[in-house]
Amino acid sequence: MDVVFKSFFKNTPFHLVFVIFTISESIFGLITPDFFILWSTNFEHTWLIISVLAVLSYTGGLVSYHIGFQIRQIKKTKPLWTESTIGLTTNEIRIYYNKTLDTRF
């Protein structure tokens, strides 16, 4: 694993590593940021590289939020999301409310 990691990051241009990191942070989230932090120790200005990674991670979070927001705006996904998250709670409230009304009168 260490050999694969070192050979990949030593032979890959740093801007491509930044692109891979951004895509990983915003869409997939499968590659842990720790690998990229380890990669940054190969440079003279480690803190600068880590700062760039932090900004890219924050940007990836914003991109991920925007993608989710846009998916939520699609009319076909709105009922599915509402039923799965709010529907059960709404039904439970209705059942409880109806029971309390029946016992009060």
DAJO-V721321 format. One record per helix or strand of 2 or more residues. SS is the DSSP state (2 for helix, 1 for strand). FROM is the first residue (numbers start at 1). TO is the last residue. If there is no record, write none. Layout:
SS	FROM	TO
SS	FROM	TO
This chain:
2	2	11
2	14	28
2	33	40
2	46	73
2	75	104
